[in-house]
Amino acid sequence: MARGQKTPRWLEAARRRGGAAPSPDGRSDWLARALGRAGVLPRADAEAAIREGRVEVDGRVEREPFAPVHSGSQVKVDGRARVLATASRVLMFHKPAGPVVHGSDPEGVGTVFERLRAVLPEDLLGYEWFAVGRLDRDTTGLLLFTNDERLVRHGTSPQTHLSKRYVARVVGHPGEAALQRLRDGLELEDGPTRPAQARSRALDVVELTLTEGRHHQVKRMLAAVGHPVLALHREAVGGLSLDVPEGAWRELRSEEVREGLGFLPV
Ligand code: URA
């Protein structure tokens, strides 16, 4: 680890116990995260339950949220045996305009996590849901959620080049020259954009497909060609098109995750 970098808390906890227990399948985790991934309790609730002494691991009360566990660990919560399953679950959610894609909400406008949890059934409320990438507060459309942090990394890595299709209503009427600049790639303050697909859908509506996801990228690209965005909607990610109404969700099948996102679910 680089000098000056803080030791992660899970590693400190594992060291205090003489190293993480070896896992039969090579997968180790820490207790609170494993409970969130397995759909037993979302991470903050898991941490509270652990600190309150309600969680046992291999027959002993465990009060350390960062205690190492693996898929063979025998875990009980409130006396009930729970399986530390690691299956990847992925949800498509139609984000409305308004909520932020952040855990914290200093302005009190509401978060997409709250909106999602408000419409999920009981059996999905035990998961810790991570958003795969971000949408601006005023952007609507397809936002993926998953319990699998590997998919978050896959979906947001600059190396993956997962396509994202947006539709923007803009100021003015972008002509062919502006569309061609979007296609060719243009210079933004954080570097040149990758070649993109751009076409006109109506005089003031542009469809733009990007294979990268930099901060406010669509708005910055359209502003750079003289057509600031008035409204923005994401209608597809990879091979997946949004097909649920605003505020609604559905779970993706594993073949949709494999073929649509190029990701191998567990
Ligand atoms: N690009 C933007 O400018 N905003 C979004 O929300 C997504 C992409």
Residues whose N, C-alpha, C, O or C-beta is under 5 A from the ligand:
A	BS01	URA	R134 L135 D136 T139 R214 H216 Q217 V218 K219 R220
